[in-house]
Amino acid sequence: MNRILIIKLGSIGDVVHTLPALSDLRASFPRARIDWLVEKPAAVLLRNHPRLDRVIEVDTRGWRRALWQPRIWREILRCLNQLRQQRYEVAFDFQGLWKSAAFGLFAGARSLVGYDKDQLKEPGCRILYDRPVSPDPAPPHVSDLHRALVASQGATRGQGEFELGVEESDRAYIEAQLSQRGLGEFIILNPGGGWVTKNWSPSNYGLLHHRIRRELGLKTVLTWGPGEEDLVREVMAACPDETPPTFSTTLPQFIALARRARLFVGGDTGPLHLAAACRTPVVAIFGPTDPRRNGSPHPDDLAVFQPVPCGPCYKRTCRKYRRQCMTLVTVDQVFDAVVRRLERPRSQASLRLRAD
């Protein structure tokens, strides 16, 4: 294969979980042109990536909000023409949606490869694939599933690195912030989850912070994403005494912060997957999603969850059961997992730092 297109539009966790497949492709086809089609919010993770030749950014959410405007259609046509001009031999649709399969179709690749119906979010889109793939047996973790997809087309299984870049300026910013706050060893608490069904109670995070400070003598840092400011305020209001320090970061700055942390605690969201990619020790709090499929791929990391008859449901709302999969997870259970994970060794990091 000489010209390859990766289609994985978002989110952050989706992009992170596809990086090992990119690693396998580059190791197997070192002279190939490999491009990646991605949504703009997650594109920052891929810009200047050493294993990619080009990152093609799209804004499908913005397009849908203004489809009646001629400039949007011009932008869409420019994107599709740009894809077709590359004359890809193979396009891999890792997303499994109608829109991602449509991009592959309009790109005009000689072969469009995607999953068969059992692995698709929108099974009907497989009719657009030239080669629907159904790994047998299906790997339990999504990153291994993606590696199986590229293996079906001749890629050999290599190191499968979760390679991410950190600029020296981002690392310096984090070091300055930590120094100003007197933070040496610390634990990241990340209360957000993208979906409300993934969110553990803010009051629980406040109590967990208190126990970590009182019983382990470790400081915590509170992190958050866009639109989660109110959630952070609820956590801080629930702290019995001293509140944890907090400061805003970009995604690359968060990677630098995660590299410095003793531990990450949070739900199934982008920062969890970035921390796991950095080989930062992780305690994950899971509810509507399956930790075996979507959790950290590293065996030393721990996931805390409560098996319930309705799960894992992968639903963004839960009126009937009132999010029991999350509300049944106790502070004691998570704190116990924190203690146990801190006792285990930290794996050798696979993150490569890039200083510009």
C-alpha positions as CSV (number, residue, x, y, z in Angstrom):
1,M,0.0,0.0,0.0
2,N,1.4,3.4,-1.0
3,R,-1.4,5.8,-0.2
4,I,-3.5,5.3,2.9
5,L,-6.3,7.3,4.5
6,I,-7.2,6.9,8.2
7,I,-10.8,8.0,8.9
8,K,-11.2,8.6,12.7
9,L,-13.0,11.8,13.2
10,G,-13.2,12.1,17.0
11,S,-13.4,12.3,19.9
12,I,-10.1,12.6,21.8
13,G,-10.4,9.1,23.2
14,D,-11.3,7.8,19.7
15,V,-8.1,9.3,18.3
16,V,-5.9,8.0,21.1
17,H,-7.3,4.5,20.7
18,T,-6.4,4.6,17.0
19,L,-2.7,5.6,17.4
20,P,-1.5,2.0,17.8
21,A,-3.0,1.1,14.5
22,L,-1.2,4.1,12.9
23,S,2.0,2.8,14.5
24,D,1.5,-0.6,12.9
25,L,0.7,0.9,9.5
26,R,3.8,3.1,9.5
27,A,6.1,0.2,10.7
28,S,4.6,-2.1,8.0
29,F,4.6,0.5,5.1
30,P,7.4,2.9,5.9
31,R,7.4,4.6,2.5
32,A,3.6,4.9,2.2
33,R,1.8,8.2,2.3
34,I,-0.5,8.1,5.4
35,D,-3.1,10.8,5.9
36,W,-5.7,11.2,8.7
37,L,-9.2,12.7,8.4
38,V,-10.2,14.1,11.8
39,E,-12.5,16.7,13.4
40,K,-10.9,20.0,14.3
41,P,-11.2,19.7,18.2
42,A,-9.1,16.5,18.2
43,A,-6.7,17.5,15.4
44,V,-4.3,19.1,17.8
45,L,-3.2,15.6,18.9
46,L,-2.1,14.8,15.3
47,R,-0.5,18.0,14.0
48,N,3.1,17.4,13.2
49,H,2.8,13.8,14.2
50,P,6.0,12.0,12.9
51,R,4.1,9.0,11.6
52,L,1.7,11.1,9.5
53,D,2.2,12.8,6.2
54,R,-0.9,15.0,6.4
55,V,-3.8,15.8,8.8
56,I,-7.0,16.8,7.1
57,E,-9.3,18.7,9.4
58,V,-13.1,18.8,9.1
59,D,-15.8,20.4,11.1
60,T,-18.9,18.3,10.6
61,R,-20.7,19.8,13.6
62,G,-20.2,23.3,12.3
63,W,-21.3,22.2,8.8
64,R,-24.6,20.7,10.2
65,R,-25.4,24.0,12.0
66,A,-25.2,26.0,8.8
67,L,-25.9,23.7,5.9
68,W,-28.1,26.4,4.2
69,Q,-25.1,28.7,3.7
70,P,-23.3,28.4,0.3
71,R,-19.9,28.9,2.0
72,I,-20.4,25.6,3.9
73,W,-21.1,23.7,0.7
74,R,-18.0,25.2,-0.9
75,E,-16.0,24.1,2.1
76,I,-17.4,20.6,2.0
77,L,-16.7,20.3,-1.8
78,R,-13.1,21.6,-1.3
79,C,-12.6,18.9,1.4
80,L,-13.9,16.2,-0.8
81,N,-11.9,17.4,-3.8
82,Q,-8.8,17.5,-1.6
83,L,-9.4,13.8,-0.6
84,R,-10.0,12.6,-4.2
85,Q,-6.9,14.3,-5.5
86,Q,-4.7,12.0,-3.3
87,R,-5.9,8.8,-5.1
88,Y,-5.8,6.7,-2.0
89,E,-5.3,3.0,-2.4
90,V,-6.9,2.1,0.9
91,A,-9.1,4.1,3.3
92,F,-9.7,2.7,6.8
93,D,-13.0,3.7,8.4
94,F,-12.3,3.2,12.1
95,Q,-15.4,5.3,13.1
96,G,-18.2,3.1,11.8
97,L,-20.7,5.8,11.1
98,W,-22.6,6.8,8.0
99,K,-20.8,10.1,7.8
100,S,-17.3,8.5,8.1
101,A,-18.1,5.8,5.6
102,A,-19.4,8.5,3.2
103,F,-16.1,10.4,3.5
104,G,-14.4,7.2,2.5
105,L,-16.7,6.6,-0.4
106,F,-16.3,10.2,-1.7
107,A,-12.6,10.1,-1.2
108,G,-12.6,7.6,-4.1
109,A,-10.2,5.1,-2.5
110,R,-9.6,2.0,-4.4
111,S,-10.7,0.0,-1.3
112,L,-12.8,1.2,1.6
113,V,-12.2,-1.0,4.6
114,G,-14.4,-1.0,7.8
115,Y,-15.9,-3.3,10.3
116,D,-18.8,-5.8,9.8
117,K,-22.1,-5.1,11.6
118,D,-21.2,-6.5,15.0
119,Q,-18.6,-3.8,15.6
120,L,-20.4,-0.8,14.1
121,K,-22.3,1.9,15.8
122,E,-24.4,2.4,12.7
123,P,-24.5,-1.1,11.1
124,G,-26.1,0.0,7.8
125,C,-23.0,1.9,6.7
126,R,-21.2,-1.4,6.0
127,I,-22.9,-1.5,2.6
128,L,-20.5,1.3,1.5
129,Y,-17.4,-0.9,2.4
130,D,-15.6,-2.9,-0.2
131,R,-14.2,-5.1,2.6
132,P,-16.2,-5.4,5.8
133,V,-14.0,-7.0,8.4
134,S,-15.1,-9.0,11.4
135,P,-12.1,-10.1,13.6
136,D,-12.6,-13.5,15.0
137,P,-12.3,-13.6,17.9
138,A,-12.9,-9.9,18.4
139,P,-10.2,-8.3,20.7
140,P,-11.6,-7.0,24.0
141,H,-10.0,-3.6,23.8
142,V,-10.9,-1.1,21.1
143,S,-7.3,-0.2,20.4
144,D,-6.6,-3.9,19.6
145,L,-9.7,-4.0,17.5
146,H,-8.3,-1.2,15.4
147,R,-5.0,-3.0,15.0
148,A,-6.9,-6.0,13.8
149,L,-8.5,-3.9,11.1
150,V,-5.2,-2.8,9.6
151,A,-3.8,-6.4,10.1
152,S,-6.6,-7.6,7.8
153,Q,-5.0,-5.6,5.0
154,G,-1.4,-6.8,5.6
155,A,-0.1,-4.7,8.4
156,T,2.1,-6.6,10.8
157,R,1.7,-6.1,14.6
158,G,4.5,-3.9,15.8
159,Q,5.0,-2.0,19.0
160,G,1.6,-0.3,18.8
161,E,2.7,2.9,20.4
162,F,0.4,5.5,21.8
163,E,2.7,8.2,20.4
164,L,1.8,11.8,21.3
165,G,3.9,15.0,21.0
166,V,4.6,17.6,23.6
167,E,6.2,20.8,22.7
168,E,8.9,22.2,25.0
169,S,6.8,25.3,25.6
170,D,3.9,23.2,26.9
171,R,6.2,21.3,29.2
172,A,7.7,24.6,30.5
173,Y,4.2,26.0,31.1
174,I,3.2,23.0,33.3
175,E,6.5,23.1,35.2
176,A,5.9,26.8,36.0
177,Q,2.3,26.2,37.1
178,L,3.4,23.3,39.4
179,S,6.2,25.3,40.8
180,Q,4.0,28.3,41.6
181,R,1.6,26.0,43.5
182,G,4.3,24.0,45.3
183,L,3.3,20.8,43.7
184,G,5.8,18.0,43.5
185,E,3.9,14.7,43.7
186,F,0.2,14.9,43.0
187,I,-2.8,13.0,41.8
188,I,-5.1,14.3,39.0
189,L,-8.8,14.3,39.7
190,N,-10.9,14.8,36.5
191,P,-14.6,14.9,37.3
192,G,-15.9,15.5,33.8
193,G,-17.1,12.8,31.5
194,G,-18.5,14.2,28.3
195,W,-21.8,12.4,28.8
196,V,-23.7,13.1,32.1
197,T,-24.1,9.3,32.5
198,K,-20.4,9.0,32.8
199,N,-20.1,11.5,35.6
200,W,-19.4,10.3,39.2
201,S,-20.9,12.7,41.8
202,P,-18.9,15.9,42.3
203,S,-19.4,15.5,46.1
204,N,-17.7,12.1,45.8
205,Y,-14.6,13.7,44.2
206,G,-14.5,16.3,47.0
207,L,-14.6,13.5,49.6
208,L,-12.0,11.5,47.7
209,H,-9.7,14.6,47.6
210,H,-10.0,14.9,51.4
211,R,-9.1,11.3,52.0
212,I,-6.1,11.4,49.7
213,R,-4.8,14.5,51.5
214,R,-5.5,13.2,55.0
215,E,-4.6,9.5,54.7
216,L,-2.0,9.5,51.9
217,G,-0.5,12.9,52.4
218,L,-0.6,13.5,48.6
219,K,-1.9,16.7,46.9
220,T,-4.5,16.6,44.1
221,V,-4.9,18.8,41.0
222,L,-8.4,19.3,39.6
223,T,-8.7,19.3,35.8
224,W,-11.6,20.0,33.5
225,G,-12.7,20.5,29.9
226,P,-14.8,23.1,28.1
227,G,-18.2,23.6,29.7
228,E,-17.3,21.8,32.9
229,E,-16.6,24.8,35.1
230,D,-19.8,24.4,37.1
231,L,-18.8,20.8,37.8
232,V,-15.5,21.9,39.1
233,R,-17.1,24.4,41.4
234,E,-19.4,21.7,42.8
235,V,-16.3,19.5,43.5
236,M,-14.6,22.4,45.3
237,A,-17.7,23.2,47.3
238,A,-17.9,19.6,48.5
239,C,-14.3,19.6,49.9
240,P,-14.5,19.4,53.7
241,D,-11.3,21.6,54.1
242,E,-8.6,22.8,51.7
243,T,-9.6,22.7,48.1
244,P,-7.4,21.3,45.4
245,P,-5.5,23.7,43.1
246,T,-6.7,24.0,39.5
247,F,-5.6,25.6,36.3
248,S,-6.7,25.5,32.7
249,T,-4.7,23.6,30.1
250,T,-4.7,22.9,26.4
251,L,-4.7,19.3,25.3
252,P,-0.9,19.2,24.8
253,Q,-0.4,20.9,28.2
254,F,-2.7,18.3,29.8
255,I,-0.4,15.6,28.3
256,A,2.6,17.3,29.9
257,L,0.7,17.5,33.2
258,A,-0.3,13.9,33.1
259,R,3.3,12.9,32.5
260,R,4.2,14.5,35.9
261,A,1.3,13.0,37.9
262,R,1.6,10.1,40.3
263,L,-1.9,9.0,39.3
264,F,-5.0,9.9,37.3
265,V,-8.5,9.4,38.7
266,G,-11.5,10.0,36.4
267,G,-14.3,8.6,34.2
268,D,-14.3,7.4,30.6
269,T,-13.3,10.6,28.9
270,G,-10.5,12.1,26.8
271,P,-8.2,13.0,29.7
272,L,-8.4,9.4,30.9
273,H,-7.2,8.0,27.6
274,L,-4.5,10.7,27.3
275,A,-3.2,9.8,30.7
276,A,-3.2,6.1,29.9
277,A,-1.4,6.8,26.6
278,C,1.3,8.5,28.7
279,R,1.5,5.4,30.9
280,T,0.5,7.5,33.9
281,P,-1.1,5.1,36.5
282,V,-4.9,5.2,36.2
283,V,-7.9,4.5,38.4
284,A,-10.9,4.8,36.1
285,I,-14.5,5.1,37.3
286,F,-16.8,3.4,34.8
287,G,-20.6,3.3,34.4
288,P,-22.4,3.1,31.1
289,T,-19.4,2.0,29.1
290,D,-17.3,-1.2,29.3
291,P,-13.9,-0.8,30.9
292,R,-12.6,-3.9,29.1
293,R,-13.3,-2.2,25.8
294,N,-12.8,1.5,26.6
295,G,-10.6,1.6,29.7
296,S,-6.9,1.7,30.0
297,P,-5.2,-1.0,27.9
298,H,-2.4,-1.4,30.5
299,P,-3.0,-4.4,32.9
300,D,-1.7,-2.6,36.0
301,D,-4.4,0.1,35.8
302,L,-7.6,-0.3,37.7
303,A,-11.3,0.3,36.8
304,V,-14.0,0.7,39.5
305,F,-17.5,-0.1,38.3
306,Q,-20.7,-1.7,39.5
307,P,-22.2,-4.5,37.3
308,V,-25.8,-3.7,36.7
309,P,-28.4,-5.7,34.7
310,C,-28.9,-2.8,32.2
311,G,-25.2,-2.3,31.4
312,P,-23.0,-1.5,29.7
313,C,-25.6,0.4,27.8
314,Y,-23.6,3.2,26.1
315,K,-26.4,5.6,26.6
316,R,-26.1,9.3,27.2
317,T,-29.2,9.6,29.3
318,C,-30.7,7.4,32.0
319,R,-34.1,8.2,33.3
320,K,-35.3,4.7,34.1
321,Y,-32.4,3.5,36.3
322,R,-31.1,6.9,37.4
323,R,-27.5,6.1,36.6
324,Q,-27.2,3.4,39.2
325,C,-24.1,2.1,37.5
326,M,-22.4,5.3,38.7
327,T,-24.2,6.1,41.9
328,L,-23.5,2.7,43.4
329,V,-19.7,3.3,43.1
330,T,-18.6,4.5,46.5
331,V,-15.8,6.7,47.7
332,D,-14.4,3.8,49.7
333,Q,-14.1,1.7,46.6
334,V,-12.3,4.3,44.6
335,F,-10.0,5.3,47.5
336,D,-9.1,1.6,47.9
337,A,-8.3,1.4,44.2
338,V,-6.1,4.5,44.5
339,V,-4.1,2.9,47.3
340,R,-3.7,-0.4,45.4
341,R,-2.7,1.4,42.1
342,L,-0.1,3.5,43.9
343,E,1.5,0.3,45.3
344,R,2.0,-1.0,41.8
345,P,5.0,0.1,39.6
346,R,4.6,2.7,37.0
347,S,5.1,1.3,33.5
348,Q,7.7,2.7,31.2
349,A,6.2,5.6,29.3
350,S,5.7,5.3,25.5
351,L,5.2,9.1,25.1
352,R,7.8,10.8,23.0
353,L,8.6,14.4,23.8
354,R,9.2,16.8,21.0
355,A,11.0,20.0,21.7
356,D,10.7,22.7,19.1
